[in-house]
Amino acid sequence: MAELTVVSPLRVEALAVGGDVTLTGMGRAKASAAGARLAALPSSQAIAVVGVAGGLDPDLRVGQLVVATEVRSVDGTLVRSLPGAERIAHDLRQKGIDVRTGPIVSSPRLVGAGERAELAAAGALAVDMESAWLADRLPDRPLAVVRSISDTADQGMVLGGMRALATLMRVRPSLERWAGAVGRHNVVLAAPRSFCAGVERAIEIVERAIVRFGAPVYVRRQIVHNSHVVADLEAKGAIFVAELDEVPADAVVVLAAHGVSPQVREEAARRGDLSVIDATCPLVTKVHHEARRFAAQDYRIVLIGHEGHEEIAGTLGEASMTLVERPEDVAALDIDPTAEVAYLTQTTLATDETAEIVAALRDRFPGLHGPNSHDICYATQNRQDAVRSMVGLCDLLLVVGSSNSSNTARLVEVARREGCQTQLIEDETQIRLSWFDGVDTVGITAGASAPEFLVQRVIDSLSDLGPVAVTEHRTTDESAHFSLPQAVR
């Protein structure tokens, strides 16, 4: 966490920004001298250069903000990259401010229309008269450059300047959040994390089917609950549908890893024109076998899980059973206490929460029967155990995965029950500066359906805020491997 110093060239800009602002003066010489003075501040001081600028990109409008990803001199020389720009811009956008990110060039003189066009052609968004000379004196300091467009090739500075200053009045809170987040961070990676064997198998099934049978290959529902995985497979030739009636005749269709009910399989068989490949996770298939076994023995079956989840829909189709989601649901069960009762569980639940429900069932039905082995899959349990083991080391835990992923959501719940500040993110674009104030150590894990490359992108994004030191906290190794269906071997 750094202290923030805001600098502006002119007093009118400083008044717009508000609060304590250091004036640099206008132009190269004054900016360079101000940079030398700023360099004497403590090294932890974060500096934000805020003011107006001329727009170069023809799409820019007066009053629009540009957060610099780099600053250049007018001859095109790169003075400094500013990796925190996207984080600042994202925070500003959250407040409804129209923001662009990209290079800003500094000129020692006012530039005319022809030179503006040349600078725009070189990729610069805006031009000012100070930022590069300040940055040149502050090579290692946390630095941000935020400029509001006061004029463009089509709009003059009089009215545009007023609009630009009005926008500057809104930027300080985001800069303060940025300063609170910048600095060195320790990153602790949970292990195991990311893909499990069932997810790897399901993705490989779709990829192999596309290669073997040609695109498109249809997939009923999301193959796994992760938007990045789905988008990648769509780019390779997969088409995702909600139901089989959306699949054309004579097509190849893959059933997703969460499993389906017998009714879906029967629908496919009745059509007779589909080549069906089953990508159901073998651990989900195990639960289906147990449901049929308990039903054959005339047990009253209680299924522990989350209503509406695709895995639950498939399991409920295997036999008559009653769904419970919370320990308090057990008291409302309309089942004779003397009946033969068996329970099953969704594979992606939180182990501690599930244990509470099982204990409640056992209190009410002392002769309760369970599966031969735990239904909660090894990968779900391993990732939860890893989180429990590491949360005491972290000021903040980032859980990478999609919001509709059950096993990912359970990681968030487990960490929060342990008292750790925890945030679920789809990817690095959802990171918020406000989470990092006072945070030294950041833990990162990922759900079993989230690819590892997303974890690396999160780490790279954290490095935009300052140096990161990465260690791995490993609790167990995983060696499980599931064979592929014959159709794609």
C-alpha positions as CSV (number, residue, x, y, z in Angstrom):
1,M,0.0,0.0,0.0
2,A,1.4,3.4,-1.1
3,E,0.7,7.0,-0.2
4,L,-0.7,9.0,-3.2
5,T,0.7,12.2,-4.5
6,V,-1.4,13.8,-7.3
7,V,0.3,16.2,-9.6
8,S,-1.2,18.5,-12.2
9,P,0.4,21.0,-14.6
10,L,-2.0,23.9,-14.0
11,R,-4.0,25.2,-11.0
12,V,-7.3,25.0,-12.9
13,E,-6.7,21.2,-13.3
14,A,-5.7,20.9,-9.7
15,L,-8.9,22.6,-8.6
16,A,-10.9,20.1,-10.7
17,V,-9.1,17.1,-9.2
18,G,-9.6,18.4,-5.7
19,G,-7.8,17.7,-2.5
20,D,-4.0,18.0,-2.1
21,V,-2.4,18.4,-5.6
22,T,1.2,19.4,-6.4
23,L,1.6,21.8,-9.3
24,T,4.3,21.0,-11.8
25,G,3.9,23.9,-14.2
26,M,3.4,23.5,-17.9
27,G,5.9,22.3,-20.5
28,R,9.0,20.2,-20.7
29,A,11.4,22.2,-18.5
30,K,9.0,22.7,-15.6
31,A,7.8,19.1,-15.7
32,S,11.4,17.8,-15.7
33,A,12.2,20.0,-12.7
34,A,9.1,18.9,-10.9
35,G,10.0,15.3,-11.6
36,A,13.4,15.8,-10.0
37,R,11.7,17.1,-6.8
38,L,9.2,14.2,-6.8
39,A,12.0,11.7,-7.1
40,A,13.2,12.8,-3.6
41,L,9.9,11.6,-2.1
42,P,9.9,8.2,-0.3
43,S,10.2,5.3,-2.7
44,S,6.8,4.0,-1.6
45,Q,5.0,7.1,-2.8
46,A,2.7,6.5,-5.7
47,I,2.4,9.4,-8.1
48,A,-0.6,10.2,-10.4
49,V,-0.2,12.8,-13.2
50,V,-3.7,14.2,-13.8
51,G,-4.7,16.9,-16.3
52,V,-6.1,17.6,-19.7
53,A,-4.7,16.6,-23.1
54,G,-5.4,16.9,-26.8
55,G,-7.1,14.0,-28.5
56,L,-5.3,12.2,-31.3
57,D,-7.5,9.2,-32.1
58,P,-10.4,10.5,-34.2
59,D,-12.8,8.4,-32.1
60,L,-12.0,10.3,-28.9
61,R,-14.5,12.9,-27.6
62,V,-13.9,15.9,-25.3
63,G,-14.5,14.9,-21.7
64,Q,-13.4,11.3,-22.3
65,L,-10.6,10.0,-20.2
66,V,-7.4,8.4,-21.4
67,V,-5.3,6.3,-18.9
68,A,-1.9,5.9,-20.3
69,T,-0.5,2.4,-20.8
70,E,2.8,4.0,-21.7
71,V,4.2,7.5,-22.2
72,R,6.4,8.5,-25.2
73,S,8.3,11.5,-26.4
74,V,7.1,13.2,-29.5
75,D,9.8,11.4,-31.6
76,G,8.2,8.1,-30.6
77,T,10.8,7.1,-28.0
78,L,9.2,5.0,-25.2
79,V,9.9,6.7,-21.9
80,R,8.0,4.3,-19.6
81,S,5.4,1.6,-19.6
82,L,2.6,2.0,-17.1
83,P,1.2,-1.5,-16.4
84,G,-1.4,-0.5,-13.9
85,A,-3.5,1.4,-16.5
86,E,-6.1,-1.3,-17.1
87,R,-6.7,-1.7,-13.4
88,I,-7.3,2.1,-13.0
89,A,-9.4,2.2,-16.1
90,H,-11.6,-0.7,-14.9
91,D,-12.2,1.1,-11.6
92,L,-13.1,4.3,-13.4
93,R,-15.5,2.5,-15.7
94,Q,-17.2,0.9,-12.6
95,K,-18.1,4.5,-11.7
96,G,-19.7,5.1,-15.1
97,I,-16.8,7.1,-16.6
98,D,-16.0,6.8,-20.3
99,V,-12.3,5.6,-20.4
100,R,-9.8,4.6,-23.0
101,T,-6.4,3.1,-22.4
102,G,-3.4,3.4,-24.6
103,P,-0.2,5.4,-25.3
104,I,0.1,9.1,-24.5
105,V,2.8,11.2,-26.2
106,S,4.4,14.3,-24.8
107,S,5.4,17.2,-26.9
108,P,7.5,20.2,-26.0
109,R,5.2,22.4,-28.1
110,L,1.6,22.6,-29.3
111,V,1.0,20.2,-32.2
112,G,-0.9,21.1,-35.3
113,A,-3.4,19.0,-37.2
114,G,-0.8,17.4,-39.5
115,E,1.4,16.3,-36.6
116,R,-1.6,15.1,-34.7
117,A,-2.5,12.8,-37.6
118,E,1.1,11.4,-37.7
119,L,1.1,10.8,-33.9
120,A,-2.3,9.1,-34.1
121,A,-1.0,6.9,-37.0
122,A,1.8,5.8,-34.7
123,G,-0.8,4.5,-32.2
124,A,-0.9,7.4,-29.6
125,L,-4.3,8.3,-28.2
126,A,-3.6,11.7,-26.8
127,V,-0.9,14.4,-26.5
128,D,0.2,16.5,-23.5
129,M,3.2,18.6,-22.6
130,E,4.4,17.1,-19.3
131,S,3.9,13.3,-18.7
132,A,7.0,12.0,-20.5
133,W,9.3,14.4,-18.8
134,L,7.9,13.6,-15.4
135,A,8.1,9.8,-16.1
136,D,11.7,10.2,-17.2
137,R,12.6,11.4,-13.7
138,L,10.5,8.6,-12.0
139,P,11.7,5.4,-13.6
140,D,10.9,3.0,-10.7
141,R,8.1,4.8,-8.9
142,P,4.5,3.6,-9.0
143,L,3.1,6.0,-11.6
144,A,-0.2,6.6,-13.3
145,V,-1.1,9.1,-16.0
146,V,-4.7,10.1,-16.4
147,R,-5.7,12.8,-19.0
148,S,-9.1,14.2,-19.9
149,I,-9.6,15.2,-23.5
150,S,-10.0,18.9,-23.8
151,D,-9.8,19.2,-27.6
152,T,-9.8,17.1,-30.7
153,A,-9.3,17.8,-34.4
154,D,-13.0,18.6,-34.6
155,Q,-13.7,20.2,-31.2
156,G,-12.0,23.3,-29.8
157,M,-10.6,23.8,-26.3
158,V,-13.1,26.4,-24.9
159,L,-16.2,24.2,-24.5
160,G,-14.0,21.0,-24.5
161,G,-11.9,22.3,-21.7
162,M,-14.9,22.7,-19.5
163,R,-16.1,19.2,-20.2
164,A,-12.6,17.8,-19.6
165,L,-12.3,19.5,-16.2
166,A,-15.7,18.2,-15.2
167,T,-14.5,14.7,-15.8
168,L,-11.3,15.3,-13.8
169,M,-13.5,16.0,-10.8
170,R,-14.4,12.3,-10.7
171,V,-11.0,10.6,-10.9
172,R,-9.4,11.0,-7.4
173,P,-11.3,8.1,-5.6
174,S,-10.0,5.5,-8.3
175,L,-6.5,6.9,-8.0
176,E,-6.6,6.5,-4.2
177,R,-7.8,2.9,-4.6
178,W,-4.9,2.3,-7.0
179,A,-2.4,3.7,-4.6
180,G,-3.8,1.5,-1.9
181,A,-3.3,-1.5,-4.0
182,V,0.2,-0.9,-5.5
183,G,3.2,-2.4,-3.9
184,R,4.9,-5.8,-3.5
185,H,2.6,-8.8,-3.0
186,N,3.3,-12.3,-1.9
187,V,1.2,-14.8,-4.0
188,V,0.4,-18.2,-2.6
189,L,-1.0,-20.8,-5.1
190,A,-3.2,-23.6,-3.8
191,A,-2.3,-27.0,-5.0
192,P,-4.1,-28.9,-6.3
193,R,-6.1,-26.4,-8.3
194,S,-7.7,-26.0,-11.8
195,F,-8.7,-29.0,-14.0
196,C,-9.4,-32.4,-12.5
197,A,-9.3,-35.7,-14.5
198,G,-13.0,-35.6,-15.2
199,V,-12.9,-32.2,-16.7
200,E,-9.7,-33.0,-18.8
201,R,-11.5,-36.1,-20.1
202,A,-14.6,-34.2,-21.0
203,I,-12.7,-31.5,-22.9
204,E,-10.6,-34.1,-24.7
205,I,-13.7,-36.0,-25.8
206,V,-15.1,-32.9,-27.5
207,E,-11.7,-32.0,-29.1
208,R,-11.2,-35.6,-30.4
209,A,-14.7,-35.8,-31.7
210,I,-14.2,-32.6,-33.7
211,V,-10.9,-34.0,-35.2
212,R,-12.4,-37.4,-35.9
213,F,-15.9,-36.5,-37.2
214,G,-15.3,-32.9,-38.3
215,A,-17.0,-29.8,-37.2
216,P,-19.6,-29.1,-36.1
217,V,-19.9,-31.4,-33.1
218,Y,-22.9,-30.6,-30.9
219,V,-22.7,-30.6,-27.1
220,R,-25.8,-30.7,-24.9
221,R,-25.3,-28.0,-22.3
222,Q,-21.9,-26.6,-21.2
223,I,-19.4,-29.4,-21.4
224,V,-18.0,-28.1,-18.1
225,H,-19.1,-25.0,-16.2
226,N,-16.5,-22.5,-17.5
227,S,-17.1,-19.8,-20.1
228,H,-13.5,-19.7,-21.3
229,V,-13.5,-23.5,-21.9
230,V,-16.8,-23.2,-23.8
231,A,-15.6,-20.3,-25.9
232,D,-12.4,-22.2,-26.8
233,L,-14.3,-25.3,-27.9
234,E,-16.7,-23.1,-29.9
235,A,-13.8,-21.7,-31.8
236,K,-12.6,-25.2,-32.6
237,G,-16.0,-26.3,-34.0
238,A,-18.3,-27.2,-31.1
239,I,-21.9,-26.0,-31.0
240,F,-23.6,-25.9,-27.5
241,V,-27.3,-26.5,-27.3
242,A,-29.8,-26.7,-24.4
243,E,-31.7,-29.8,-25.6
244,L,-31.4,-32.5,-28.2
245,D,-34.2,-31.2,-30.3
246,E,-31.8,-28.4,-31.3
247,V,-29.4,-30.9,-32.9
248,P,-29.9,-31.6,-36.6
249,A,-30.2,-35.1,-38.0
250,D,-27.2,-37.3,-38.5
251,A,-25.0,-35.1,-36.2
252,V,-22.5,-36.1,-33.5
253,V,-23.6,-35.0,-30.0
254,V,-21.7,-35.1,-26.8
255,L,-23.4,-35.3,-23.4
256,A,-21.7,-33.0,-20.9
257,A,-19.6,-34.0,-17.9
258,H,-22.4,-33.4,-15.3
259,G,-24.4,-36.3,-16.6
260,V,-28.0,-36.6,-17.9
261,S,-31.1,-38.4,-16.9
262,P,-32.2,-41.7,-18.5
263,Q,-35.0,-39.7,-20.2
264,V,-32.4,-37.8,-22.2
265,R,-30.7,-41.0,-23.3
266,E,-34.0,-42.4,-24.3
267,E,-34.8,-39.3,-26.3
268,A,-31.5,-39.7,-28.2
269,A,-32.2,-43.4,-28.8
270,R,-35.8,-42.7,-30.1
271,R,-34.4,-40.3,-32.7
272,G,-32.1,-42.9,-34.0
273,D,-30.2,-40.3,-36.2
274,L,-27.7,-39.1,-33.7
275,S,-24.2,-40.4,-32.9
276,V,-24.0,-39.9,-29.1
277,I,-20.8,-39.7,-27.1
278,D,-21.1,-39.7,-23.4
279,A,-18.7,-37.4,-21.5
280,T,-20.3,-37.9,-18.1
281,C,-17.6,-37.9,-15.4
282,P,-17.1,-41.4,-14.1
283,L,-17.6,-40.2,-10.6
284,V,-21.1,-38.9,-11.5
285,T,-21.8,-42.2,-13.2
286,K,-20.9,-43.9,-9.9
287,V,-23.6,-41.9,-8.2
288,H,-26.1,-42.9,-10.8
289,H,-25.2,-46.6,-10.3
290,E,-25.7,-46.2,-6.5
291,A,-29.1,-44.6,-7.1
292,R,-30.3,-47.5,-9.1
293,R,-28.8,-50.0,-6.5
294,F,-30.6,-48.3,-3.6
295,A,-33.9,-48.1,-5.6
296,A,-33.6,-51.8,-6.4
297,Q,-33.4,-52.5,-2.7
298,D,-36.5,-50.4,-2.0
299,Y,-34.7,-47.8,0.0
300,R,-36.2,-44.3,0.4
301,I,-33.4,-42.2,-1.2
302,V,-32.4,-38.7,0.0
303,L,-30.2,-36.8,-2.4
304,I,-28.0,-34.0,-1.0
305,G,-27.4,-31.3,-3.5
306,H,-28.3,-27.9,-5.0
307,E,-31.7,-27.7,-6.8
308,G,-31.3,-26.7,-10.5
309,H,-27.8,-28.0,-10.9
310,E,-27.4,-30.1,-14.0
311,E,-25.8,-33.0,-12.1
312,I,-28.8,-33.1,-9.7
313,A,-31.2,-33.1,-12.7
314,G,-29.5,-36.1,-14.1
315,T,-29.3,-38.0,-10.8
316,L,-33.0,-37.3,-9.9
317,G,-33.9,-39.0,-13.1
318,E,-32.3,-42.3,-12.1
319,A,-34.8,-43.2,-9.3
320,S,-37.5,-41.7,-7.0
321,M,-35.7,-39.6,-4.4
322,T,-36.0,-36.5,-2.3
323,L,-33.6,-33.5,-2.6
324,V,-32.3,-31.7,0.5
325,E,-30.0,-28.7,0.4
326,R,-29.6,-27.7,4.1
327,P,-29.6,-29.4,7.5
328,E,-32.9,-27.8,8.3
329,D,-34.5,-29.5,5.3
330,V,-34.1,-32.9,7.1
331,A,-36.7,-32.1,9.7
332,A,-39.3,-31.4,6.9
333,L,-38.8,-34.8,5.2
334,D,-42.0,-36.8,4.9
335,I,-40.4,-40.1,5.6
336,D,-41.3,-42.6,8.4
337,P,-38.4,-42.6,10.9
338,T,-38.4,-46.5,10.8
339,A,-38.1,-46.6,7.0
340,E,-35.0,-47.9,5.3
341,V,-33.3,-44.7,4.2
342,A,-30.2,-44.2,2.0
343,Y,-28.5,-41.0,1.0
344,L,-26.4,-39.8,-2.0
345,T,-24.7,-36.6,-2.6
346,Q,-23.8,-34.3,-5.5
347,T,-20.2,-34.7,-6.3
348,T,-19.2,-31.0,-6.1
349,L,-20.4,-30.1,-2.6
350,A,-18.5,-28.6,0.3
351,T,-17.4,-31.5,2.5
352,D,-18.0,-29.8,5.9
353,E,-21.5,-28.6,4.9
354,T,-22.4,-32.0,3.6
355,A,-21.2,-33.7,6.8
356,E,-23.7,-31.5,8.7
357,I,-26.6,-32.7,6.6
358,V,-25.5,-36.3,6.8
359,A,-25.3,-36.0,10.6
360,A,-28.8,-34.6,10.7
361,L,-30.1,-37.5,8.5
362,R,-28.4,-40.0,10.8
363,D,-30.0,-38.4,13.9
364,R,-33.4,-38.8,12.4
365,F,-32.8,-42.1,10.7
366,P,-30.4,-44.1,12.8
367,G,-30.2,-47.0,10.3
368,L,-29.2,-44.6,7.5
369,H,-27.3,-46.2,4.6
370,G,-24.7,-44.4,2.5
371,P,-22.7,-45.0,-0.6
372,N,-19.9,-47.5,-0.6
373,S,-17.4,-44.6,-0.8
374,H,-17.8,-40.8,-0.6
375,D,-19.8,-39.3,-3.5
376,I,-18.0,-36.0,-3.2
377,C,-15.3,-36.3,-5.8
378,Y,-11.6,-36.5,-4.9
379,A,-10.8,-33.3,-6.8
380,T,-13.5,-31.3,-5.1
381,Q,-12.3,-32.5,-1.7
382,N,-8.6,-32.0,-2.5
383,R,-9.2,-28.4,-3.6
384,Q,-11.3,-27.6,-0.5
385,D,-8.6,-29.2,1.7
386,A,-6.0,-27.1,0.0
387,V,-8.0,-23.9,0.7
388,R,-8.6,-24.8,4.3
389,S,-4.9,-25.3,4.7
390,M,-3.8,-22.0,3.2
391,V,-6.3,-19.4,4.1
392,G,-4.5,-18.6,7.3
393,L,-1.6,-17.5,5.2
394,C,-3.6,-15.0,3.1
395,D,-5.0,-11.6,3.5
396,L,-7.1,-12.1,0.4
397,L,-8.1,-15.3,-1.5
398,L,-9.0,-15.1,-5.2
399,V,-11.0,-18.1,-6.5
400,V,-10.8,-18.4,-10.3
401,G,-13.8,-19.9,-12.0
402,S,-17.3,-19.3,-13.4
403,S,-20.2,-18.4,-11.2
404,N,-22.3,-21.3,-12.3
405,S,-19.6,-23.8,-11.3
406,S,-20.7,-25.6,-8.2
407,N,-17.3,-26.9,-7.1
408,T,-15.9,-23.3,-7.6
409,A,-18.6,-21.7,-5.5
410,R,-18.0,-24.2,-2.7
411,L,-14.3,-23.1,-2.6
412,V,-15.5,-19.6,-1.9
413,E,-17.9,-20.8,0.8
414,V,-15.2,-22.9,2.5
415,A,-12.7,-20.0,2.6
416,R,-15.3,-17.5,3.9
417,R,-16.4,-19.9,6.6
418,E,-12.7,-20.0,7.6
419,G,-12.8,-16.2,8.0
420,C,-10.8,-15.3,4.9
421,Q,-11.6,-12.3,2.6
422,T,-12.5,-14.2,-0.6
423,Q,-13.5,-13.1,-4.1
424,L,-14.8,-15.2,-7.0
425,I,-13.5,-14.0,-10.3
426,E,-14.1,-15.3,-13.8
427,D,-10.7,-14.0,-14.9
428,E,-8.2,-11.2,-14.3
429,T,-10.6,-8.6,-15.8
430,Q,-12.8,-8.8,-12.7
431,I,-10.1,-7.9,-10.2
432,R,-11.0,-4.8,-8.2
433,L,-8.5,-2.3,-6.7
434,S,-10.6,-1.9,-3.6
435,W,-9.9,-5.5,-2.5
436,F,-6.1,-4.8,-2.0
437,D,-6.0,-2.0,0.5
438,G,-3.8,-3.4,3.3
439,V,-3.3,-6.7,1.6
440,D,0.2,-8.2,1.5
441,T,-0.4,-11.8,0.7
442,V,-2.8,-13.0,-1.9
443,G,-3.9,-16.6,-2.2
444,I,-5.1,-18.0,-5.5
445,T,-6.9,-21.2,-6.3
446,A,-9.1,-22.3,-9.2
447,G,-12.1,-24.6,-9.5
448,A,-11.8,-28.0,-11.1
449,S,-13.4,-26.6,-14.3
450,A,-11.1,-23.5,-14.6
451,P,-8.1,-23.8,-16.9
452,E,-4.6,-23.1,-15.4
453,F,-3.9,-20.4,-17.9
454,L,-6.4,-18.2,-16.1
455,V,-4.4,-18.5,-12.9
456,Q,-1.3,-17.3,-14.7
457,R,-3.2,-14.4,-16.2
458,V,-4.4,-13.4,-12.7
459,I,-0.7,-13.5,-11.5
460,D,0.3,-11.4,-14.4
461,S,-2.4,-8.9,-13.6
462,L,-1.3,-8.7,-10.0
463,S,2.3,-7.9,-11.2
464,D,0.8,-4.7,-12.8
465,L,0.4,-3.5,-9.2
466,G,4.0,-4.2,-8.3
467,P,6.5,-7.0,-7.8
468,V,5.1,-10.4,-6.9
469,A,6.7,-13.3,-5.2
470,V,5.0,-16.6,-6.0
471,T,5.1,-19.8,-3.9
472,E,3.0,-22.9,-4.1
473,H,1.2,-24.4,-1.1
474,R,0.7,-28.1,-1.9
475,T,-1.4,-30.4,0.2
476,T,-1.5,-33.5,-2.0
477,D,-0.7,-34.8,-5.5
478,E,-3.3,-36.1,-7.9
479,S,-2.7,-38.9,-10.3
480,A,-6.2,-39.9,-11.4
481,H,-6.9,-40.6,-15.0
482,F,-10.1,-41.7,-16.7
483,S,-10.2,-43.6,-20.0
484,L,-12.0,-42.1,-23.0
485,P,-15.1,-43.6,-24.6
486,Q,-14.4,-46.0,-27.4
487,A,-15.8,-43.6,-30.1
488,V,-12.9,-41.2,-29.6
489,R,-10.0,-43.5,-28.7
